[in-house]
Amino acid sequence: MAGITEAQLKLVADLEMEMMADMYNRMSTTCQKKCIPTRYKDSELTKGETVCVDRCVAKYMDIHDKIGKKLTQMSQQDEERVKQLQAQMQN
Amino acid sequence: MNSPDTQNARNMRDFLELYNKLTEMCFLKCVSNFNNIKLSKDEGSCVGVCVDRYVKYNQRLMMTFMEYQNAKQEAAIKEMEKAHAEGRTPNVPGLAAGLAASSGSEMTVAPNDTNSPGPTS
């Protein structure tokens, strides 16, 4: 995309912030489902629960990165295919 | 400023929302063991399969939806021409919604295109 204006940059930054917040919320609900039991007596988290939360976050972020790379790769492949098709149509 | 920019912004937003949804869905499906802090090979390949499947499902859904929409629009146009020729009001359910959808259409993928719903540049 040639000539990105400041307004567009701001849009992208805002969108990224919003999406990061969305990811955080999803991660929060997901790790709560996986690690925090619904029945409890104490207000303190057990050691098992804290360890689980650490690992849950690590795995979630790892998967987030992997999927990001995969989606970018798929998008690039599709863009190349479109370019090839367009080049063929012009010839 | 309006059409291509807002269209791009909408595409970008859809793509990023898909990304987040995918992460949540595939994590829920593939990860149940927290004995290790690293992802196991099984979990990694499960995520890969999960992503492929969902993207293909999404593409097919969009294609079928677009075909359906096109057929519906053509039928509506025919009905309108017919009604106009016969001098009566057209019998097209959801006409206003259809017109609004076709003028501000969010579909950037043609039925025969193999593009995945990614950001267009």
Backbone of each chain as ProteinMPNN parsed JSONL, in Angstrom:
{"seq_chain_A": "MAGITEAQLKLVADLEMEMMADMYNRMSTTCQKKCIPTRYKDSELTKGETVCVDRCVAKYMDIHDKIGKKLTQMSQQDEERVKQLQAQMQN", "coords_chain_A": {"N_chain_A": [[0.858, -1.197, 0.0], [0.855, 1.995, -1.086], [2.011, 5.149, 0.12], [0.907, 5.649, 2.88], [-1.308, 7.391, 4.853], [-1.303, 9.684, 7.701], [-3.672, 9.548, 9.057], [-4.59, 7.023, 8.34], [-2.615, 5.459, 9.515], [-3.145, 5.94, 12.191], [-5.671, 4.79, 12.378], [-5.001, 2.103, 11.965], [-3.367, 1.661, 14.185], [-5.21, 2.071, 16.271], [-6.989, 0.018, 15.72], [-5.333, -2.154, 16.13], [-4.832, -1.953, 18.873], [-7.406, -2.364, 19.853], [-7.88, -4.964, 19.017], [-5.919, -6.321, 20.402], [-6.82, -5.972, 23.001], [-9.171, -7.419, 22.777], [-8.131, -9.987, 22.308], [-6.848, -10.387, 24.729], [-9.036, -10.481, 26.487], [-10.348, -12.781, 25.57], [-8.372, -14.679, 26.081], [-8.273, -14.501, 28.818], [-10.864, -15.458, 29.647], [-10.703, -18.021, 28.586], [-8.463, -19.232, 29.892], [-9.366, -19.114, 32.45], [-11.502, -20.906, 32.335], [-10.042, -23.231, 31.881], [-8.245, -23.48, 34.039], [-9.153, -22.589, 36.58], [-11.038, -23.904, 39.076], [-14.611, -24.31, 39.493], [-15.642, -24.741, 41.93], [-14.7, -23.687, 45.06], [-12.932, -22.95, 48.156], [-11.18, -21.253, 49.389], [-9.765, -17.907, 49.262], [-7.264, -17.556, 48.232], [-5.179, -18.415, 45.473], [-4.32, -21.732, 44.578], [-1.12, -23.446, 44.417], [-0.996, -25.116, 42.216], [-2.961, -23.964, 40.586], [-1.848, -21.432, 40.027], [0.452, -22.148, 38.629], [-0.744, -23.42, 36.495], [-2.077, -21.25, 35.291], [0.128, -19.657, 34.49], [1.285, -21.365, 32.568], [-0.844, -21.663, 30.848], [-1.151, -19.087, 29.766], [1.325, -18.87, 28.477], [1.118, -20.919, 26.535], [-1.152, -20.084, 25.133], [-0.324, -17.634, 24.006], [1.727, -18.6, 22.432], [0.337, -20.215, 20.594], [-1.21, -18.204, 19.45], [0.775, -16.716, 18.121], [1.72, -18.683, 16.308], [-0.585, -19.164, 14.755], [-0.947, -16.629, 13.688], [1.316, -16.393, 12.022], [0.745, -18.442, 10.235], [-1.681, -17.598, 9.036], [-0.847, -15.22, 7.814], [0.917, -16.259, 5.964], [-0.863, -17.758, 4.397], [-2.467, -15.705, 3.357], [-0.571, -14.339, 1.837], [0.037, -16.291, -0.049], [-2.41, -16.452, -1.391], [-2.609, -13.851, -2.421], [-0.496, -13.905, -4.219], [-1.412, -15.827, -5.973], [-3.611, -14.515, -7.053], [-2.29, -12.407, -8.335], [-0.898, -13.847, -10.263], [-3.028, -14.883, -11.752], [-4.117, -12.504, -12.714], [-1.984, -11.584, -14.26], [-1.938, -13.586, -16.16], [-4.395, -13.133, -17.366], [-3.926, -10.734, -18.583], [-2.179, -11.357, -20.556]], "CA_chain_A": [[0.0, 0.0, 0.0], [1.753, 3.14, -1.194], [1.563, 6.434, 0.675], [-0.022, 5.521, 4.004], [-1.453, 8.689, 5.505], [-1.259, 9.634, 9.157], [-4.996, 9.104, 9.515], [-4.647, 5.573, 8.192], [-1.75, 4.884, 10.547], [-3.867, 6.013, 13.463], [-6.718, 3.763, 12.299], [-4.377, 0.792, 12.142], [-2.923, 1.558, 15.581], [-6.407, 1.892, 17.091], [-7.51, -1.324, 15.476], [-4.444, -3.126, 16.775], [-5.093, -1.876, 20.317], [-8.701, -2.981, 20.135], [-7.755, -6.402, 18.824], [-5.12, -6.853, 21.493], [-7.719, -6.041, 24.153], [-10.074, -8.535, 22.53], [-7.369, -11.209, 22.525], [-6.628, -10.517, 26.162], [-10.277, -10.919, 27.104], [-10.594, -14.177, 25.226], [-7.399, -15.49, 26.808], [-8.689, -14.486, 30.212], [-11.98, -16.39, 29.86], [-10.269, -19.377, 28.264], [-7.604, -19.779, 30.944], [-10.185, -19.318, 33.634], [-12.202, -22.174, 32.126], [-9.127, -24.374, 31.955], [-7.396, -23.587, 35.232], [-9.748, -22.234, 37.872], [-12.248, -24.703, 39.282], [-15.783, -23.513, 39.852], [-15.904, -24.899, 43.371], [-13.504, -23.37, 45.835], [-13.235, -22.501, 49.526], [-10.222, -20.239, 49.804], [-9.601, -16.813, 48.322], [-5.941, -17.647, 47.626], [-5.003, -19.417, 44.419], [-3.39, -22.795, 44.933], [0.092, -23.457, 43.595], [-1.369, -25.743, 40.944], [-3.704, -23.001, 39.778], [-0.951, -20.387, 39.523], [1.298, -22.755, 37.601], [-1.6, -23.633, 35.321], [-2.307, -19.963, 34.637], [1.355, -19.302, 33.773], [1.455, -22.191, 31.375], [-1.945, -21.372, 29.934], [-0.809, -17.858, 29.047], [2.433, -19.159, 27.561], [0.624, -21.7, 25.398], [-2.084, -19.273, 24.352], [0.45, -16.689, 23.199], [2.452, -19.396, 21.44], [-0.631, -20.566, 19.554], [-1.553, -16.948, 18.794], [1.846, -16.417, 17.166], [1.741, -19.684, 15.239], [-1.723, -18.938, 13.863], [-0.673, -15.392, 12.968], [2.252, -16.675, 10.933], [0.061, -19.278, 9.255], [-2.655, -16.788, 8.307], [-0.116, -14.311, 6.936], [1.431, -17.068, 4.86], [-1.998, -18.083, 3.516], [-2.842, -14.474, 2.655], [0.435, -14.056, 0.814], [-0.14, -17.259, -1.141], [-3.586, -16.07, -2.162], [-2.301, -12.648, -3.19], [0.354, -14.289, -5.363], [-2.255, -16.525, -6.944], [-4.405, -13.489, -7.738], [-1.401, -11.697, -9.257], [-0.634, -14.737, -11.407], [-4.24, -14.918, -12.566], [-4.235, -11.226, -13.404], [-0.949, -11.549, -15.298], [-2.386, -14.468, -17.24], [-5.511, -12.515, -18.088], [-3.45, -9.636, -19.416], [-1.383, -11.876, -21.684]], "C_chain_A": [[0.884, 1.233, 0.0], [1.153, 4.341, -0.488], [0.538, 6.275, 1.778], [-0.101, 6.858, 4.72], [-1.433, 8.514, 7.017], [-2.582, 9.123, 9.715], [-5.109, 7.588, 9.439], [-3.802, 4.881, 9.245], [-2.453, 4.85, 11.887], [-4.958, 4.95, 13.516], [-6.135, 2.39, 12.614], [-3.956, 0.594, 13.592], [-4.112, 1.322, 16.507], [-6.953, 0.482, 16.968], [-6.658, -2.361, 16.193], [-4.662, -3.156, 18.28], [-6.366, -2.633, 20.665], [-8.597, -4.505, 20.036], [-6.921, -7.051, 19.91], [-5.974, -6.984, 22.75], [-8.666, -7.22, 24.004], [-9.377, -9.868, 22.786], [-7.165, -11.445, 24.015], [-7.879, -11.033, 26.86], [-10.572, -12.377, 26.828], [-9.661, -15.095, 26.002], [-7.812, -15.612, 28.268], [-9.815, -15.477, 30.476], [-11.535, -17.824, 29.619], [-9.448, -19.977, 29.392], [-8.372, -19.956, 32.244], [-10.937, -20.63, 33.513], [-11.285, -23.35, 32.383], [-8.51, -24.555, 33.329], [-8.075, -23.361, 36.57], [-11.02, -23.037, 38.071], [-13.405, -23.82, 39.743], [-16.146, -23.661, 41.314], [-14.622, -24.589, 44.128], [-13.907, -22.888, 47.215], [-12.426, -21.279, 49.891], [-10.155, -19.108, 48.787], [-8.251, -16.904, 47.618], [-5.929, -18.706, 46.535], [-4.034, -20.477, 44.9], [-2.197, -22.736, 43.992], [-0.212, -24.034, 42.227], [-2.061, -24.755, 40.027], [-2.778, -21.928, 39.207], [-0.057, -20.925, 38.416], [0.495, -22.948, 36.321], [-1.814, -22.332, 34.575], [-1.08, -19.523, 33.854], [1.458, -20.05, 32.463], [0.356, -21.922, 30.35], [-1.626, -20.135, 29.109], [0.286, -18.129, 28.031], [1.933, -19.888, 26.323], [-0.31, -20.875, 24.519], [-1.324, -18.31, 23.446], [1.218, -17.422, 22.101], [1.533, -19.744, 20.27], [-1.026, -19.323, 18.766], [-0.504, -16.592, 17.741], [1.835, -17.37, 15.991], [0.633, -19.42, 14.236], [-1.512, -17.664, 13.05], [0.234, -15.629, 11.788], [1.534, -17.448, 9.83], [-0.91, -18.464, 8.409], [-1.956, -15.828, 7.355], [0.392, -15.063, 5.719], [0.311, -17.387, 3.872], [-2.425, -16.866, 2.713], [-1.87, -14.178, 1.538], [0.289, -15.006, -0.37], [-1.301, -16.862, -2.028], [-3.333, -14.836, -3.002], [-1.463, -12.983, -4.406], [-0.473, -14.97, -6.428], [-3.074, -15.534, -7.746], [-3.538, -12.754, -8.739], [-1.124, -12.539, -10.49], [-1.825, -14.757, -12.347], [-4.381, -13.642, -13.37], [-3.228, -11.129, -14.537], [-1.36, -12.419, -16.478], [-3.465, -13.805, -18.071], [-5.034, -11.412, -18.996], [-2.715, -10.145, -20.644], [-2.199, -12.552, -22.781]], "O_chain_A": [[1.587, 1.494, 0.976], [-0.063, 4.532, -0.493], [-0.598, 6.724, 1.628], [0.919, 7.4, 5.146], [-1.528, 7.408, 7.549], [-2.621, 8.378, 10.694], [-5.647, 6.945, 10.341], [-4.198, 3.858, 9.804], [-2.373, 3.869, 12.626], [-5.156, 4.293, 14.538], [-6.683, 1.625, 13.407], [-4.15, -0.476, 14.168], [-4.049, 0.489, 17.411], [-7.325, -0.157, 17.952], [-7.17, -3.313, 16.782], [-4.68, -4.221, 18.897], [-6.415, -3.418, 21.611], [-9.151, -5.234, 20.858], [-7.174, -8.191, 20.299], [-5.876, -7.973, 23.477], [-8.938, -7.935, 24.968], [-9.949, -10.768, 23.4], [-7.294, -12.569, 24.499], [-7.802, -11.912, 27.718], [-10.988, -13.122, 27.715], [-10.071, -16.137, 26.512], [-7.714, -16.68, 28.873], [-9.739, -16.257, 31.425], [-11.93, -18.735, 30.347], [-9.702, -21.107, 29.809], [-8.064, -20.841, 33.042], [-11.008, -21.393, 34.476], [-11.672, -24.335, 33.011], [-8.274, -25.689, 33.745], [-7.625, -23.883, 37.59], [-11.98, -22.874, 37.318], [-13.208, -22.74, 40.301], [-16.859, -22.83, 41.879], [-13.576, -25.177, 43.854], [-15.044, -22.473, 47.44], [-12.895, -20.387, 50.597], [-10.445, -19.303, 47.606], [-8.103, -16.381, 46.513], [-6.576, -19.747, 46.648], [-3.039, -20.165, 45.554], [-2.23, -22.096, 42.941], [0.246, -23.52, 41.206], [-1.782, -24.711, 38.829], [-2.904, -21.554, 38.041], [0.167, -20.265, 37.402], [0.975, -22.683, 35.218], [-1.74, -22.308, 33.347], [-1.191, -19.074, 32.713], [1.683, -19.468, 31.402], [0.594, -21.949, 29.143], [-1.809, -20.133, 27.892], [0.209, -17.691, 26.883], [2.276, -19.524, 25.198], [-0.255, -20.967, 23.293], [-1.638, -18.183, 22.263], [1.343, -16.927, 20.981], [1.903, -19.588, 19.106], [-1.163, -19.382, 17.544], [-0.839, -16.216, 16.618], [1.925, -16.956, 14.835], [0.858, -19.444, 13.026], [-1.852, -17.614, 11.868], [-0.021, -15.141, 10.687], [1.692, -17.152, 8.646], [-0.954, -18.627, 7.189], [-2.402, -15.634, 6.224], [0.313, -14.575, 4.591], [0.503, -17.301, 2.659], [-2.714, -16.977, 1.521], [-2.268, -13.814, 0.431], [0.398, -14.603, -1.528], [-1.209, -16.92, -3.254], [-3.773, -14.757, -4.149], [-1.67, -12.434, -5.489], [-0.284, -14.742, -7.622], [-3.225, -15.677, -8.959], [-3.97, -12.495, -9.863], [-1.112, -12.036, -11.613], [-1.677, -14.662, -13.566], [-4.719, -13.674, -14.553], [-3.547, -10.662, -15.63], [-1.164, -12.052, -17.637], [-3.469, -13.889, -19.299], [-5.628, -11.157, -20.044], [-2.633, -9.45, -21.657], [-1.636, -13.021, -23.769]]}, "seq_chain_B": "MNSPDTQNARNMRDFLELYNKLTEMCFLKCVSNFNNIKLSKDEGSCVGVCVDRYVKYNQRLMMTFMEYQNAKQEAAIKEMEKAHAEGRTPNVPGLAAGLAASSGSEMTVAPNDTNSPGPTS", "coords_chain_B": {"N_chain_B": [[-12.318, 9.265, -0.21], [-14.068, 7.556, 0.946], [-15.328, 4.809, -0.143], [-13.161, 2.669, -0.971], [-11.362, 2.851, 1.191], [-12.882, 2.511, 3.633], [-13.817, 0.045, 3.052], [-11.439, -1.467, 2.97], [-10.662, -1.068, 5.631], [-12.736, -2.375, 6.924], [-12.343, -4.975, 5.977], [-9.83, -5.504, 7.085], [-10.432, -5.398, 9.793], [-12.295, -7.514, 9.985], [-10.615, -9.641, 9.32], [-8.761, -9.564, 11.461], [-10.475, -10.067, 13.602], [-11.319, -12.611, 12.965], [-8.869, -13.911, 13.289], [-8.429, -13.658, 16.088], [-10.654, -15.077, 17.027], [-10.134, -17.593, 15.977], [-7.767, -18.272, 17.328], [-8.718, -18.536, 19.966], [-10.625, -20.593, 19.655], [-9.143, -22.771, 18.605], [-7.268, -23.122, 20.606], [-8.898, -23.887, 22.786], [-9.793, -26.283, 21.791], [-7.497, -27.856, 21.352], [-5.67, -27.844, 23.48], [-5.275, -29.357, 26.534], [-3.645, -30.17, 28.453], [-1.591, -29.189, 30.993], [0.933, -29.79, 31.94], [3.32, -29.144, 30.857], [5.252, -26.257, 29.85], [5.792, -25.729, 27.284], [4.451, -26.045, 23.956], [3.312, -29.194, 22.914], [4.237, -31.561, 20.279], [1.986, -32.794, 19.251], [-0.045, -31.036, 20.015], [0.731, -28.813, 18.555], [0.437, -29.72, 15.866], [-2.255, -30.261, 15.921], [-3.295, -27.696, 16.16], [-2.504, -26.64, 13.699], [-4.051, -28.185, 11.904], [-6.581, -27.467, 12.802], [-6.69, -24.737, 12.122], [-6.477, -24.822, 9.293], [-8.797, -26.258, 8.608], [-10.831, -24.553, 9.564], [-10.447, -22.235, 8.062], [-10.903, -23.173, 5.482], [-13.578, -23.949, 5.741], [-14.723, -21.446, 6.199], [-14.195, -20.164, 3.753], [-15.716, -21.727, 1.995], [-18.262, -21.341, 3.002], [-18.577, -18.59, 2.539], [-18.444, -18.52, -0.26], [-20.701, -20.077, -1.006], [-22.713, -18.558, 0.165], [-22.478, -16.19, -1.303], [-23.152, -17.101, -3.872], [-25.784, -17.786, -3.452], [-26.82, -15.27, -2.757], [-26.388, -13.862, -5.176], [-28.04, -15.308, -6.946], [-30.484, -14.774, -5.77], [-30.63, -11.998, -6.095], [-30.679, -11.768, -8.898], [-33.106, -13.003, -9.45], [-34.775, -11.209, -8.18], [-34.371, -8.913, -9.705], [-35.382, -9.737, -12.169], [-38.054, -10.117, -11.48], [-38.749, -7.502, -10.872], [-38.463, -6.239, -13.329], [-40.386, -7.596, -14.756], [-42.687, -6.922, -13.316], [-42.71, -4.204, -13.737], [-43.115, -4.12, -16.479], [-45.647, -5.2, -16.584], [-47.014, -3.345, -15.252], [-47.501, -3.356, -12.471], [-47.051, -3.476, -8.86], [-43.894, -4.658, -7.717], [-43.277, -7.974, -6.45], [-41.284, -8.527, -4.217], [-39.803, -9.905, -1.607], [-38.035, -8.448, 1.125], [-36.832, -6.408, -0.317], [-35.839, -3.779, 0.075], [-33.785, -4.259, 1.872], [-32.206, -5.873, 0.302], [-31.414, -4.121, -1.761], [-29.962, -2.243, -0.294], [-27.915, -3.87, 0.628], [-26.673, -4.576, -1.784], [-25.687, -2.177, -2.739], [-23.928, -1.219, -0.786], [-22.08, -3.262, -0.612], [-20.375, -5.82, 1.214], [-19.009, -7.833, 0.182], [-16.059, -8.874, -1.12], [-15.066, -10.927, -2.431], [-15.265, -12.735, -5.329], [-17.442, -15.34, -6.585], [-15.966, -17.207, -8.11], [-13.435, -16.769, -7.377], [-10.365, -17.519, -5.696], [-9.538, -16.369, -3.443], [-8.713, -15.994, -0.03], [-10.385, -14.765, 2.924], [-8.664, -12.276, 3.402], [-6.708, -9.297, 4.198], [-7.071, -6.828, 1.72], [-4.885, -5.173, -0.527]], "CA_chain_B": [[-11.922, 8.682, 1.068], [-15.014, 6.6, 1.488], [-15.496, 3.364, -0.371], [-12.089, 1.683, -0.838], [-10.757, 2.909, 2.517], [-13.712, 1.857, 4.636], [-13.857, -1.376, 2.677], [-10.181, -2.028, 3.473], [-10.697, -1.083, 7.1], [-13.655, -3.442, 7.329], [-11.653, -6.242, 5.702], [-8.775, -5.668, 8.08], [-11.081, -5.688, 11.067], [-12.826, -8.886, 9.902], [-9.485, -10.559, 9.365], [-8.216, -9.624, 12.815], [-11.442, -10.73, 14.474], [-11.19, -14.037, 12.643], [-7.616, -14.342, 13.899], [-8.636, -13.845, 17.525], [-11.619, -16.163, 17.242], [-9.433, -18.831, 15.671], [-6.849, -18.596, 18.421], [-9.478, -19.031, 21.107], [-11.266, -21.855, 19.332], [-8.166, -23.853, 18.472], [-6.677, -23.37, 21.917], [-9.855, -24.659, 23.571], [-9.923, -27.63, 21.254], [-6.26, -28.636, 21.263], [-4.821, -27.834, 24.671], [-5.921, -29.661, 27.817], [-2.599, -30.636, 29.351], [-0.724, -28.096, 31.422], [2.119, -30.295, 32.618], [4.487, -28.512, 30.262], [5.026, -24.882, 29.454], [5.91, -25.648, 25.826], [3.449, -26.78, 23.192], [3.804, -30.474, 22.417], [4.104, -31.691, 18.819], [0.58, -33.088, 18.967], [-0.828, -29.812, 20.13], [1.101, -27.978, 17.415], [-0.189, -30.184, 14.621], [-3.703, -30.094, 16.097], [-3.597, -26.295, 15.85], [-2.389, -26.471, 12.248], [-5.245, -28.784, 11.277], [-7.723, -26.652, 13.204], [-6.693, -23.5, 11.33], [-6.785, -25.157, 7.903], [-10.212, -26.62, 8.508], [-11.729, -23.42, 9.758], [-10.318, -21.319, 6.927], [-11.608, -23.777, 4.335], [-14.996, -23.845, 6.044], [-15.089, -20.054, 6.019], [-14.191, -19.885, 2.316], [-16.85, -22.388, 1.366], [-19.451, -20.654, 3.477], [-18.673, -17.316, 1.853], [-18.763, -18.8, -1.66], [-22.098, -20.515, -1.118], [-23.557, -17.422, 0.505], [-22.457, -15.264, -2.423], [-23.945, -17.679, -4.965], [-27.181, -17.65, -3.051], [-27.165, -13.857, -2.857], [-26.465, -13.512, -6.598], [-29.258, -15.898, -7.514], [-31.626, -14.052, -5.21], [-30.667, -10.675, -6.73], [-31.127, -11.909, -10.288], [-34.551, -13.274, -9.415], [-35.446, -9.965, -7.798], [-34.326, -7.994, -10.856], [-36.338, -10.24, -13.157], [-39.397, -9.852, -10.979], [-39.008, -6.077, -10.96], [-38.689, -5.904, -14.743], [-41.679, -8.163, -15.124], [-43.733, -6.132, -12.683], [-42.726, -2.913, -14.413], [-43.733, -4.33, -17.787], [-47.067, -5.475, -16.419], [-47.628, -2.203, -14.6], [-47.952, -3.621, -11.11], [-45.946, -3.35, -7.893], [-43.122, -5.909, -7.676], [-43.429, -8.797, -5.251], [-39.932, -8.967, -3.865], [-39.587, -9.788, -0.16], [-36.7, -8.007, 1.522], [-36.281, -5.634, -1.424], [-35.036, -2.662, 0.582], [-32.552, -4.808, 2.45], [-31.385, -6.356, -0.806], [-30.815, -2.973, -2.448], [-28.941, -1.681, 0.597], [-26.782, -4.801, 0.656], [-25.942, -4.599, -3.05], [-24.977, -0.918, -2.975], [-22.807, -1.109, 0.15], [-21.771, -4.679, -0.415], [-19.129, -6.122, 1.885], [-18.374, -8.983, -0.454], [-14.982, -8.536, -2.034], [-14.603, -12.158, -3.056], [-16.187, -13.247, -6.34], [-17.636, -16.787, -6.367], [-14.963, -18.052, -8.748], [-12.127, -16.381, -6.899], [-9.899, -18.423, -4.637], [-9.004, -15.544, -2.367], [-9.221, -16.201, 1.325], [-10.755, -13.46, 3.476], [-7.533, -11.576, 3.999], [-6.752, -7.872, 3.877], [-6.69, -6.502, 0.353], [-3.988, -4.012, -0.5]], "C_chain_B": [[-12.809, 7.494, 1.434], [-14.86, 5.143, 1.058], [-14.26, 2.463, -0.229], [-11.463, 1.677, 0.556], [-11.571, 2.188, 3.572], [-13.821, 0.367, 4.329], [-12.614, -2.082, 3.199], [-10.183, -2.148, 4.974], [-11.582, -2.218, 7.588], [-13.007, -4.811, 7.12], [-10.622, -6.543, 6.762], [-9.385, -6.085, 9.409], [-11.629, -7.122, 11.072], [-11.713, -9.906, 10.032], [-8.948, -10.694, 10.782], [-9.178, -10.287, 13.783], [-11.413, -12.232, 14.248], [-9.975, -14.623, 13.333], [-7.81, -14.612, 15.381], [-9.567, -15.003, 17.821], [-10.958, -17.515, 17.042], [-8.526, -19.252, 16.811], [-7.615, -19.19, 19.583], [-10.024, -20.43, 20.838], [-10.266, -23.006, 19.298], [-7.451, -24.132, 19.787], [-7.598, -24.248, 22.752], [-9.887, -26.106, 23.127], [-8.671, -28.465, 21.484], [-5.458, -28.742, 22.551], [-5.634, -28.212, 25.891], [-4.898, -30.02, 28.875], [-1.674, -29.499, 29.725], [0.468, -28.584, 32.231], [3.388, -29.665, 32.077], [4.181, -27.085, 29.877], [5.136, -24.733, 27.937], [4.789, -26.443, 25.178], [4.054, -28.089, 22.721], [3.597, -30.535, 20.907], [2.653, -31.948, 18.448], [-0.267, -31.833, 18.996], [-0.544, -28.894, 18.945], [0.41, -28.407, 16.14], [-1.7, -30.067, 14.707], [-4.115, -28.675, 15.734], [-3.534, -26.053, 14.353], [-3.624, -26.984, 11.525], [-6.469, -27.925, 11.549], [-7.833, -25.403, 12.336], [-7.094, -23.782, 9.887], [-8.272, -25.413, 7.735], [-11.108, -25.415, 8.577], [-11.666, -22.461, 8.587], [-11.055, -21.871, 5.718], [-13.116, -23.687, 4.526], [-15.485, -22.429, 5.763], [-15.176, -19.691, 4.543], [-15.424, -20.472, 1.652], [-18.153, -21.696, 1.735], [-19.664, -19.37, 2.703], [-19.058, -17.519, 0.394], [-20.233, -19.138, -1.828], [-23.039, -19.36, -0.84], [-23.64, -16.461, -0.655], [-23.265, -15.799, -3.59], [-25.425, -17.5, -4.681], [-27.643, -16.214, -3.22], [-27.335, -13.439, -4.316], [-27.744, -14.028, -7.227], [-30.486, -15.118, -7.055], [-31.78, -12.685, -5.883], [-31.178, -10.762, -8.153], [-32.629, -12.149, -10.344], [-35.317, -11.999, -9.101], [-35.484, -8.994, -8.967], [-35.343, -8.428, -11.91], [-37.765, -9.91, -12.758], [-39.743, -8.38, -11.139], [-39.273, -5.665, -12.404], [-40.06, -6.371, -15.187], [-42.811, -7.298, -14.592], [-43.86, -4.792, -13.377], [-43.422, -3.027, -15.762], [-45.239, -4.524, -17.654], [-47.786, -4.355, -15.68], [-48.193, -2.515, -13.222], [-46.771, -3.46, -10.154], [-45.225, -4.697, -7.8], [-43.309, -6.646, -6.36], [-42.067, -9.377, -4.883], [-39.744, -8.811, -2.37], [-38.174, -9.365, 0.141], [-36.036, -7.169, 0.466], [-35.366, -4.543, -0.921], [-33.71, -3.165, 1.124], [-31.617, -5.261, 1.338], [-30.682, -5.225, -1.521], [-29.697, -2.371, -1.613], [-27.699, -2.555, 0.587], [-25.992, -4.716, -0.637], [-25.194, -3.301, -3.276], [-23.803, -0.762, -2.038], [-22.239, -2.47, 0.448], [-20.427, -4.881, 0.265], [-18.378, -7.243, 1.191], [-17.289, -8.501, -1.392], [-14.487, -9.781, -2.752], [-15.646, -12.624, -4.044], [-16.304, -14.753, -6.173], [-16.547, -17.649, -6.976], [-13.557, -17.732, -8.278], [-11.668, -17.347, -5.823], [-9.283, -17.649, -3.491], [-9.566, -15.949, -1.022], [-9.559, -14.831, 1.896], [-9.593, -12.791, 4.166], [-7.59, -10.112, 3.644], [-6.299, -7.628, 2.454], [-5.818, -5.265, 0.385], [-4.307, -3.058, -1.634]], "O_chain_B": [[-12.388, 6.564, 2.121], [-14.322, 4.329, 1.809], [-14.303, 1.542, 0.587], [-11.073, 0.621, 1.054], [-11.046, 1.361, 4.317], [-13.906, -0.462, 5.234], [-12.705, -3.156, 3.796], [-9.775, -3.164, 5.538], [-11.24, -2.931, 8.531], [-13.108, -5.693, 7.972], [-10.533, -7.658, 7.275], [-8.908, -7.014, 10.062], [-11.448, -7.855, 12.045], [-11.836, -10.898, 10.749], [-8.706, -11.805, 11.255], [-8.748, -10.997, 14.692], [-11.473, -13.022, 15.189], [-10.044, -15.714, 13.899], [-7.411, -15.663, 15.882], [-9.327, -15.803, 18.726], [-11.174, -18.454, 17.808], [-8.505, -20.415, 17.215], [-7.224, -20.22, 20.131], [-9.905, -21.331, 21.668], [-10.498, -24.069, 19.875], [-7.069, -25.272, 20.05], [-7.157, -25.227, 23.354], [-9.99, -27.028, 23.936], [-8.768, -29.656, 21.78], [-4.64, -29.651, 22.69], [-6.568, -27.502, 26.263], [-5.232, -30.159, 30.052], [-1.037, -28.907, 28.854], [0.96, -27.875, 33.108], [4.416, -29.649, 32.754], [3.034, -26.726, 29.611], [4.651, -23.759, 27.364], [4.249, -27.382, 25.762], [5.166, -28.112, 22.195], [2.899, -29.707, 20.322], [2.144, -31.404, 17.468], [-1.095, -31.6, 18.116], [-1.456, -28.274, 18.397], [-0.139, -27.58, 15.413], [-2.364, -29.807, 13.704], [-5.14, -28.461, 15.088], [-4.382, -25.36, 13.79], [-4.174, -26.313, 10.651], [-7.287, -27.681, 10.661], [-8.917, -25.048, 11.873], [-7.934, -23.085, 9.318], [-8.92, -24.864, 6.844], [-12.024, -25.254, 7.771], [-12.689, -21.929, 8.156], [-11.746, -21.136, 5.012], [-13.848, -23.385, 3.584], [-16.541, -22.239, 5.158], [-16.104, -19.001, 4.12], [-16.093, -19.814, 0.855], [-19.028, -21.493, 0.894], [-20.775, -19.078, 2.259], [-19.894, -16.788, -0.138], [-20.925, -18.57, -2.672], [-24.048, -19.197, -1.526], [-24.718, -15.962, -0.978], [-23.991, -15.044, -4.236], [-26.206, -17.116, -5.551], [-28.721, -15.959, -3.758], [-28.295, -12.752, -4.663], [-28.443, -13.307, -7.939], [-31.397, -14.84, -7.834], [-32.89, -12.259, -6.203], [-31.999, -9.951, -8.58], [-33.333, -11.576, -11.175], [-36.372, -11.737, -9.679], [-36.494, -8.331, -9.201], [-36.069, -7.605, -12.47], [-38.576, -9.482, -13.579], [-40.87, -8.033, -11.491], [-40.166, -4.866, -12.686], [-40.792, -5.668, -15.883], [-43.763, -6.98, -15.306], [-44.965, -4.293, -13.587], [-44.209, -2.163, -16.147], [-46.011, -4.073, -18.5], [-49.003, -4.396, -15.5], [-49.245, -1.996, -12.848], [-45.628, -3.324, -10.589], [-45.864, -5.75, -7.803], [-43.475, -6.038, -5.302], [-41.744, -10.526, -5.185], [-39.542, -7.693, -1.896], [-37.223, -9.838, -0.483], [-34.812, -7.191, 0.339], [-34.249, -4.384, -1.415], [-32.655, -2.582, 0.873], [-30.404, -5.066, 1.409], [-29.503, -5.333, -1.855], [-28.631, -2.032, -2.126], [-26.575, -2.057, 0.544], [-24.763, -4.777, -0.608], [-24.158, -3.306, -3.941], [-22.77, -0.226, -2.439], [-21.949, -2.804, 1.597], [-19.452, -4.203, -0.059], [-17.25, -7.569, 1.561], [-17.572, -7.793, -2.358], [-13.588, -9.701, -3.589], [-16.787, -12.886, -3.664], [-15.376, -15.391, -5.675], [-16.224, -18.708, -6.438], [-12.593, -18.351, -8.728], [-12.49, -17.929, -5.115], [-8.581, -18.221, -2.658], [-10.76, -16.216, -0.893], [-9.06, -13.824, 1.393], [-9.544, -12.745, 5.395], [-8.446, -9.71, 2.855], [-5.272, -8.15, 2.023], [-5.999, -4.399, 1.24], [-3.656, -2.023, -1.771]]}, "name": "protein", "num_of_chains": 2, "seq": "MAGITEAQLKLVADLEMEMMADMYNRMSTTCQKKCIPTRYKDSELTKGETVCVDRCVAKYMDIHDKIGKKLTQMSQQDEERVKQLQAQMQNMNSPDTQNARNMRDFLELYNKLTEMCFLKCVSNFNNIKLSKDEGSCVGVCVDRYVKYNQRLMMTFMEYQNAKQEAAIKEMEKAHAEGRTPNVPGLAAGLAASSGSEMTVAPNDTNSPGPTS"}
